[in-house]
Amino acid sequence: MRIEYLGDNAALIPTLARWHYEEWRHLNPDKTIEQYIARLHSHMGRKQIPTTFVALSGGILLGSSSLVAYDMDIHRDLSPWLASLYVSPIYRSRGVGSALVHRVIKEAEALDVDALYVFTPDREGFYIRLGWSTVERTEYRGYEVAIMALEITPPHIAA
């Protein structure tokens, strides 16, 4: 498995947009597939926020994750966020999601980020196993979610 920048794999945007649309349209019912495509086109940079990563194996798209400035309009005070972590159902429980999370963390470290945030309605245990802490539980767009944080230690300070 390789994790690469979306910018090096722009041909995957339509598939990825469809996956994201199907997975999260309940949170954004007014958002169109075209808006998902446009958002992904804005995530094609490197060493910047926003950026998106894709997990690939033998040319097959396995999943994605993003580093974005804001992922919750009710928490503009928290930034940046791990967002859009998605693994194709047939590749779940194989370490793809963990690898994608770690790639976003590595990118955040390179950008001198002190903390990352994520929200999840149903994967709190997954993030806890990866070292994240729950900082708040709240209702967001009609769903109960956990807002979680990960403190990032700069590489030059790590033991």
KOLVEXBA-585806 format. One record per residue (C-alpha): residue in three letters; chain; x, z, y. Coordinates in pm, 1 decimal. Example, Ala and Ser with C-alpha at 12.3 -4.5 7.8 and 13.67 -1.06 7.14 Angstrom:
BEGIN
<pt><residuo>ALA</residuo><cadena>A</cadena><u>1230.0</u><w>780.0</w><v>-450.0</v></pt>
<pt><residuo>SER</residuo><cadena>A</cadena><u>1367.0</u><w>714.0</w><v>-106.0</v></pt>
END
This chain:
BEGIN
<pt><residuo>MET</residuo><cadena>A</cadena><u>0.0</u><w>0.0</w><v>0.0</v></pt>
<pt><residuo>ARG</residuo><cadena>A</cadena><u>117.8</u><w>-86.4</w><v>349.5</v></pt>
<pt><residuo>ILE</residuo><cadena>A</cadena><u>-21.5</u><w>38.6</w><v>677.9</v></pt>
<pt><residuo>GLU</residuo><cadena>A</cadena><u>13.8</u><w>-208.5</w><v>961.8</v></pt>
<pt><residuo>TYR</residuo><cadena>A</cadena><u>-104.2</u><w>-257.2</w><v>1315.3</v></pt>
<pt><residuo>LEU</residuo><cadena>A</cadena><u>-434.9</u><w>-440.9</w><v>1348.0</v></pt>
<pt><residuo>GLY</residuo><cadena>A</cadena><u>-259.4</u><w>-659.5</w><v>1605.5</v></pt>
<pt><residuo>ASP</residuo><cadena>A</cadena><u>-56.1</u><w>-810.6</w><v>1320.6</v></pt>
<pt><residuo>ASN</residuo><cadena>A</cadena><u>-374.1</u><w>-873.0</w><v>1119.8</v></pt>
<pt><residuo>ALA</residuo><cadena>A</cadena><u>-630.7</u><w>-1001.5</w><v>1370.3</v></pt>
<pt><residuo>ALA</residuo><cadena>A</cadena><u>-801.2</u><w>-1215.9</w><v>1104.9</v></pt>
<pt><residuo>LEU</residuo><cadena>A</cadena><u>-934.2</u><w>-891.8</w><v>951.9</v></pt>
<pt><residuo>ILE</residuo><cadena>A</cadena><u>-1137.3</u><w>-800.1</w><v>1261.8</v></pt>
<pt><residuo>PRO</residuo><cadena>A</cadena><u>-1470.5</u><w>-953.2</w><v>1147.1</v></pt>
<pt><residuo>THR</residuo><cadena>A</cadena><u>-1458.2</u><w>-767.6</w><v>813.0</v></pt>
<pt><residuo>LEU</residuo><cadena>A</cadena><u>-1349.5</u><w>-443.1</w><v>974.1</v></pt>
<pt><residuo>ALA</residuo><cadena>A</cadena><u>-1617.1</u><w>-470.4</w><v>1243.8</v></pt>
<pt><residuo>ARG</residuo><cadena>A</cadena><u>-1884.9</u><w>-520.8</w><v>977.6</v></pt>
<pt><residuo>TRP</residuo><cadena>A</cadena><u>-1761.1</u><w>-216.3</w><v>784.6</v></pt>
<pt><residuo>HIS</residuo><cadena>A</cadena><u>-1760.9</u><w>-0.3</w><v>1098.7</v></pt>
<pt><residuo>TYR</residuo><cadena>A</cadena><u>-2099.9</u><w>-129.5</w><v>1209.2</v></pt>
<pt><residuo>GLU</residuo><cadena>A</cadena><u>-2256.6</u><w>-51.4</w><v>872.0</v></pt>
<pt><residuo>GLU</residuo><cadena>A</cadena><u>-2093.1</u><w>291.6</w><v>848.6</v></pt>
<pt><residuo>TRP</residuo><cadena>A</cadena><u>-2160.0</u><w>419.3</w><v>1201.6</v></pt>
<pt><residuo>ARG</residuo><cadena>A</cadena><u>-2451.4</u><w>225.4</w><v>1349.9</v></pt>
<pt><residuo>HIS</residuo><cadena>A</cadena><u>-2669.6</u><w>536.5</w><v>1307.6</v></pt>
<pt><residuo>LEU</residuo><cadena>A</cadena><u>-2452.5</u><w>702.4</w><v>1575.9</v></pt>
<pt><residuo>ASN</residuo><cadena>A</cadena><u>-2467.3</u><w>395.9</w><v>1802.4</v></pt>
<pt><residuo>PRO</residuo><cadena>A</cadena><u>-2804.6</u><w>230.2</w><v>1735.9</v></pt>
<pt><residuo>ASP</residuo><cadena>A</cadena><u>-2787.7</u><w>10.9</w><v>2047.4</v></pt>
<pt><residuo>LYS</residuo><cadena>A</cadena><u>-2441.9</u><w>-125.6</w><v>1969.4</v></pt>
<pt><residuo>THR</residuo><cadena>A</cadena><u>-2419.2</u><w>-478.0</w><v>1825.2</v></pt>
<pt><residuo>ILE</residuo><cadena>A</cadena><u>-2173.5</u><w>-618.6</w><v>1573.9</v></pt>
<pt><residuo>GLU</residuo><cadena>A</cadena><u>-2029.2</u><w>-823.6</w><v>1859.3</v></pt>
<pt><residuo>GLN</residuo><cadena>A</cadena><u>-1950.1</u><w>-500.8</w><v>2045.8</v></pt>
<pt><residuo>TYR</residuo><cadena>A</cadena><u>-1770.0</u><w>-365.4</w><v>1739.0</v></pt>
<pt><residuo>ILE</residuo><cadena>A</cadena><u>-1567.3</u><w>-687.6</w><v>1727.7</v></pt>
<pt><residuo>ALA</residuo><cadena>A</cadena><u>-1483.3</u><w>-661.8</w><v>2098.6</v></pt>
<pt><residuo>ARG</residuo><cadena>A</cadena><u>-1375.0</u><w>-300.4</w><v>2059.3</v></pt>
<pt><residuo>LEU</residuo><cadena>A</cadena><u>-1140.0</u><w>-390.1</w><v>1776.7</v></pt>
<pt><residuo>HIS</residuo><cadena>A</cadena><u>-992.1</u><w>-671.8</w><v>1986.1</v></pt>
<pt><residuo>SER</residuo><cadena>A</cadena><u>-906.1</u><w>-407.4</w><v>2247.7</v></pt>
<pt><residuo>HIS</residuo><cadena>A</cadena><u>-718.3</u><w>-204.4</w><v>1981.0</v></pt>
<pt><residuo>MET</residuo><cadena>A</cadena><u>-454.7</u><w>-462.7</w><v>1895.2</v></pt>
<pt><residuo>GLY</residuo><cadena>A</cadena><u>-163.9</u><w>-305.7</w><v>2082.2</v></pt>
<pt><residuo>ARG</residuo><cadena>A</cadena><u>134.0</u><w>-114.9</w><v>1950.4</v></pt>
<pt><residuo>LYS</residuo><cadena>A</cadena><u>266.3</u><w>222.2</w><v>2062.9</v></pt>
<pt><residuo>GLN</residuo><cadena>A</cadena><u>-31.5</u><w>275.0</w><v>2292.7</v></pt>
<pt><residuo>ILE</residuo><cadena>A</cadena><u>-378.3</u><w>419.0</w><v>2308.5</v></pt>
<pt><residuo>PRO</residuo><cadena>A</cadena><u>-601.9</u><w>263.1</w><v>2185.1</v></pt>
<pt><residuo>THR</residuo><cadena>A</cadena><u>-457.3</u><w>116.7</w><v>1868.8</v></pt>
<pt><residuo>THR</residuo><cadena>A</cadena><u>-592.4</u><w>56.2</w><v>1519.7</v></pt>
<pt><residuo>PHE</residuo><cadena>A</cadena><u>-415.1</u><w>53.1</w><v>1185.1</v></pt>
<pt><residuo>VAL</residuo><cadena>A</cadena><u>-514.9</u><w>-121.7</w><v>864.1</v></pt>
<pt><residuo>ALA</residuo><cadena>A</cadena><u>-424.3</u><w>-27.9</w><v>507.4</v></pt>
<pt><residuo>LEU</residuo><cadena>A</cadena><u>-344.6</u><w>-328.4</w><v>288.7</v></pt>
<pt><residuo>SER</residuo><cadena>A</cadena><u>-250.8</u><w>-385.3</w><v>-72.4</v></pt>
<pt><residuo>GLY</residuo><cadena>A</cadena><u>-164.0</u><w>-730.4</w><v>-196.6</v></pt>
<pt><residuo>GLY</residuo><cadena>A</cadena><u>-338.9</u><w>-882.7</w><v>103.4</v></pt>
<pt><residuo>ILE</residuo><cadena>A</cadena><u>-658.1</u><w>-682.8</w><v>38.6</v></pt>
<pt><residuo>LEU</residuo><cadena>A</cadena><u>-799.6</u><w>-473.3</w><v>322.1</v></pt>
<pt><residuo>LEU</residuo><cadena>A</cadena><u>-844.6</u><w>-114.7</w><v>203.0</v></pt>
<pt><residuo>GLY</residuo><cadena>A</cadena><u>-937.8</u><w>65.5</w><v>524.1</v></pt>
<pt><residuo>SER</residuo><cadena>A</cadena><u>-857.3</u><w>150.4</w><v>883.7</v></pt>
<pt><residuo>SER</residuo><cadena>A</cadena><u>-796.0</u><w>427.1</w><v>1133.8</v></pt>
<pt><residuo>SER</residuo><cadena>A</cadena><u>-764.7</u><w>433.6</w><v>1511.3</v></pt>
<pt><residuo>LEU</residuo><cadena>A</cadena><u>-602.4</u><w>633.0</w><v>1786.4</v></pt>
<pt><residuo>VAL</residuo><cadena>A</cadena><u>-832.2</u><w>635.3</w><v>2090.0</v></pt>
<pt><residuo>ALA</residuo><cadena>A</cadena><u>-849.7</u><w>819.9</w><v>2420.3</v></pt>
<pt><residuo>TYR</residuo><cadena>A</cadena><u>-1208.5</u><w>937.5</w><v>2369.2</v></pt>
<pt><residuo>ASP</residuo><cadena>A</cadena><u>-1442.8</u><w>936.3</w><v>2072.2</v></pt>
<pt><residuo>MET</residuo><cadena>A</cadena><u>-1719.3</u><w>1169.7</w><v>2193.9</v></pt>
<pt><residuo>ASP</residuo><cadena>A</cadena><u>-1885.4</u><w>1110.9</w><v>2529.1</v></pt>
<pt><residuo>ILE</residuo><cadena>A</cadena><u>-1979.5</u><w>1481.2</w><v>2539.4</v></pt>
<pt><residuo>HIS</residuo><cadena>A</cadena><u>-1612.3</u><w>1583.7</w><v>2517.6</v></pt>
<pt><residuo>ARG</residuo><cadena>A</cadena><u>-1421.7</u><w>1382.4</w><v>2773.6</v></pt>
<pt><residuo>ASP</residuo><cadena>A</cadena><u>-1204.4</u><w>1693.5</w><v>2815.7</v></pt>
<pt><residuo>LEU</residuo><cadena>A</cadena><u>-1041.1</u><w>1638.2</w><v>2474.8</v></pt>
<pt><residuo>SER</residuo><cadena>A</cadena><u>-796.0</u><w>1354.9</w><v>2417.4</v></pt>
<pt><residuo>PRO</residuo><cadena>A</cadena><u>-672.4</u><w>1165.6</w><v>2221.6</v></pt>
<pt><residuo>TRP</residuo><cadena>A</cadena><u>-877.1</u><w>1123.2</w><v>1904.7</v></pt>
<pt><residuo>LEU</residuo><cadena>A</cadena><u>-831.3</u><w>1002.4</w><v>1551.0</v></pt>
<pt><residuo>ALA</residuo><cadena>A</cadena><u>-1131.2</u><w>771.4</w><v>1512.3</v></pt>
<pt><residuo>SER</residuo><cadena>A</cadena><u>-1285.6</u><w>514.9</w><v>1282.3</v></pt>
<pt><residuo>LEU</residuo><cadena>A</cadena><u>-1123.3</u><w>641.8</w><v>964.0</v></pt>
<pt><residuo>TYR</residuo><cadena>A</cadena><u>-1281.4</u><w>418.5</w><v>704.3</v></pt>
<pt><residuo>VAL</residuo><cadena>A</cadena><u>-1184.1</u><w>336.0</w><v>347.0</v></pt>
<pt><residuo>SER</residuo><cadena>A</cadena><u>-1368.5</u><w>75.4</w><v>143.7</v></pt>
<pt><residuo>PRO</residuo><cadena>A</cadena><u>-1576.1</u><w>263.2</w><v>-117.2</v></pt>
<pt><residuo>ILE</residuo><cadena>A</cadena><u>-1392.4</u><w>109.2</w><v>-412.6</v></pt>
<pt><residuo>TYR</residuo><cadena>A</cadena><u>-1057.0</u><w>242.2</w><v>-282.4</v></pt>
<pt><residuo>ARG</residuo><cadena>A</cadena><u>-1165.0</u><w>596.9</w><v>-197.5</v></pt>
<pt><residuo>SER</residuo><cadena>A</cadena><u>-1001.6</u><w>902.0</w><v>-360.1</v></pt>
<pt><residuo>ARG</residuo><cadena>A</cadena><u>-672.3</u><w>713.9</w><v>-397.0</v></pt>
<pt><residuo>GLY</residuo><cadena>A</cadena><u>-484.2</u><w>855.7</w><v>-97.2</v></pt>
<pt><residuo>VAL</residuo><cadena>A</cadena><u>-568.8</u><w>569.7</w><v>140.1</v></pt>
<pt><residuo>GLY</residuo><cadena>A</cadena><u>-755.1</u><w>791.6</w><v>387.5</v></pt>
<pt><residuo>SER</residuo><cadena>A</cadena><u>-476.5</u><w>1051.4</w><v>394.2</v></pt>
<pt><residuo>ALA</residuo><cadena>A</cadena><u>-216.3</u><w>778.9</w><v>452.0</v></pt>
<pt><residuo>LEU</residuo><cadena>A</cadena><u>-419.6</u><w>635.5</w><v>740.0</v></pt>
<pt><residuo>VAL</residuo><cadena>A</cadena><u>-455.9</u><w>980.1</w><v>899.3</v></pt>
<pt><residuo>HIS</residuo><cadena>A</cadena><u>-80.3</u><w>1038.8</w><v>870.0</v></pt>
<pt><residuo>ARG</residuo><cadena>A</cadena><u>-10.5</u><w>700.9</w><v>1032.7</v></pt>
<pt><residuo>VAL</residuo><cadena>A</cadena><u>-223.3</u><w>793.2</w><v>1334.2</v></pt>
<pt><residuo>ILE</residuo><cadena>A</cadena><u>-43.3</u><w>1128.8</w><v>1355.8</v></pt>
<pt><residuo>LYS</residuo><cadena>A</cadena><u>294.3</u><w>950.0</w><v>1347.1</v></pt>
<pt><residuo>GLU</residuo><cadena>A</cadena><u>182.6</u><w>720.8</w><v>1629.6</v></pt>
<pt><residuo>ALA</residuo><cadena>A</cadena><u>59.9</u><w>1019.2</w><v>1833.2</v></pt>
<pt><residuo>GLU</residuo><cadena>A</cadena><u>395.7</u><w>1192.2</w><v>1782.0</v></pt>
<pt><residuo>ALA</residuo><cadena>A</cadena><u>577.9</u><w>883.5</w><v>1909.7</v></pt>
<pt><residuo>LEU</residuo><cadena>A</cadena><u>357.4</u><w>893.0</w><v>2219.7</v></pt>
<pt><residuo>ASP</residuo><cadena>A</cadena><u>439.0</u><w>1264.5</w><v>2281.1</v></pt>
<pt><residuo>VAL</residuo><cadena>A</cadena><u>83.1</u><w>1378.1</w><v>2214.3</v></pt>
<pt><residuo>ASP</residuo><cadena>A</cadena><u>45.2</u><w>1758.1</w><v>2179.9</v></pt>
<pt><residuo>ALA</residuo><cadena>A</cadena><u>-284.2</u><w>1762.7</w><v>1987.8</v></pt>
<pt><residuo>LEU</residuo><cadena>A</cadena><u>-523.2</u><w>1521.7</w><v>1821.7</v></pt>
<pt><residuo>TYR</residuo><cadena>A</cadena><u>-898.1</u><w>1560.8</w><v>1777.9</v></pt>
<pt><residuo>VAL</residuo><cadena>A</cadena><u>-1149.2</u><w>1425.7</w><v>1529.0</v></pt>
<pt><residuo>PHE</residuo><cadena>A</cadena><u>-1518.0</u><w>1481.3</w><v>1467.7</v></pt>
<pt><residuo>THR</residuo><cadena>A</cadena><u>-1688.3</u><w>1461.3</w><v>1132.8</v></pt>
<pt><residuo>PRO</residuo><cadena>A</cadena><u>-2036.9</u><w>1530.8</w><v>1003.0</v></pt>
<pt><residuo>ASP</residuo><cadena>A</cadena><u>-1931.2</u><w>1560.0</w><v>638.6</v></pt>
<pt><residuo>ARG</residuo><cadena>A</cadena><u>-1553.1</u><w>1548.4</w><v>578.9</v></pt>
<pt><residuo>GLU</residuo><cadena>A</cadena><u>-1440.5</u><w>1880.8</w><v>720.6</v></pt>
<pt><residuo>GLY</residuo><cadena>A</cadena><u>-1276.1</u><w>1984.1</w><v>391.3</v></pt>
<pt><residuo>PHE</residuo><cadena>A</cadena><u>-1071.9</u><w>1662.6</w><v>381.9</v></pt>
<pt><residuo>TYR</residuo><cadena>A</cadena><u>-927.3</u><w>1729.7</w><v>726.6</v></pt>
<pt><residuo>ILE</residuo><cadena>A</cadena><u>-864.0</u><w>2099.2</w><v>652.9</v></pt>
<pt><residuo>ARG</residuo><cadena>A</cadena><u>-656.2</u><w>1993.8</w><v>349.4</v></pt>
<pt><residuo>LEU</residuo><cadena>A</cadena><u>-450.9</u><w>1777.9</w><v>587.7</v></pt>
<pt><residuo>GLY</residuo><cadena>A</cadena><u>-383.4</u><w>2070.6</w><v>824.3</v></pt>
<pt><residuo>TRP</residuo><cadena>A</cadena><u>-660.6</u><w>2028.5</w><v>1082.5</v></pt>
<pt><residuo>SER</residuo><cadena>A</cadena><u>-856.6</u><w>2325.2</w><v>1219.8</v></pt>
<pt><residuo>THR</residuo><cadena>A</cadena><u>-1221.5</u><w>2340.8</w><v>1315.7</v></pt>
<pt><residuo>VAL</residuo><cadena>A</cadena><u>-1256.7</u><w>2421.6</w><v>1684.6</v></pt>
<pt><residuo>GLU</residuo><cadena>A</cadena><u>-1630.0</u><w>2375.1</w><v>1731.6</v></pt>
<pt><residuo>ARG</residuo><cadena>A</cadena><u>-1950.2</u><w>2285.1</w><v>1554.3</v></pt>
<pt><residuo>THR</residuo><cadena>A</cadena><u>-2208.1</u><w>2104.7</w><v>1761.9</v></pt>
<pt><residuo>GLU</residuo><cadena>A</cadena><u>-2493.0</u><w>1856.3</w><v>1752.6</v></pt>
<pt><residuo>TYR</residuo><cadena>A</cadena><u>-2391.4</u><w>1503.2</w><v>1843.7</v></pt>
<pt><residuo>ARG</residuo><cadena>A</cadena><u>-2639.5</u><w>1218.2</w><v>1861.8</v></pt>
<pt><residuo>GLY</residuo><cadena>A</cadena><u>-2876.0</u><w>1402.3</w><v>1632.1</v></pt>
<pt><residuo>TYR</residuo><cadena>A</cadena><u>-2617.9</u><w>1508.6</w><v>1370.7</v></pt>
<pt><residuo>GLU</residuo><cadena>A</cadena><u>-2437.7</u><w>1835.9</w><v>1309.5</v></pt>
<pt><residuo>VAL</residuo><cadena>A</cadena><u>-2063.6</u><w>1770.5</w><v>1338.6</v></pt>
<pt><residuo>ALA</residuo><cadena>A</cadena><u>-1739.4</u><w>1963.2</w><v>1324.3</v></pt>
<pt><residuo>ILE</residuo><cadena>A</cadena><u>-1487.8</u><w>1898.3</w><v>1600.0</v></pt>
<pt><residuo>MET</residuo><cadena>A</cadena><u>-1139.7</u><w>1950.5</w><v>1463.6</v></pt>
<pt><residuo>ALA</residuo><cadena>A</cadena><u>-790.0</u><w>1961.5</w><v>1610.7</v></pt>
<pt><residuo>LEU</residuo><cadena>A</cadena><u>-437.3</u><w>1914.9</w><v>1487.1</v></pt>
<pt><residuo>GLU</residuo><cadena>A</cadena><u>-148.4</u><w>2055.9</w><v>1687.0</v></pt>
<pt><residuo>ILE</residuo><cadena>A</cadena><u>142.4</u><w>1813.9</w><v>1681.9</v></pt>
<pt><residuo>THR</residuo><cadena>A</cadena><u>498.0</u><w>1940.2</w><v>1680.1</v></pt>
<pt><residuo>PRO</residuo><cadena>A</cadena><u>738.7</u><w>1695.2</w><v>1841.2</v></pt>
<pt><residuo>PRO</residuo><cadena>A</cadena><u>985.7</u><w>1555.8</w><v>1584.0</v></pt>
<pt><residuo>HIS</residuo><cadena>A</cadena><u>1287.0</u><w>1699.4</w><v>1769.7</v></pt>
<pt><residuo>ILE</residuo><cadena>A</cadena><u>1141.7</u><w>2054.3</w><v>1742.1</v></pt>
<pt><residuo>ALA</residuo><cadena>A</cadena><u>1026.2</u><w>2038.1</w><v>1379.2</v></pt>
<pt><residuo>ALA</residuo><cadena>A</cadena><u>1227.9</u><w>2255.7</w><v>1142.8</v></pt>
END
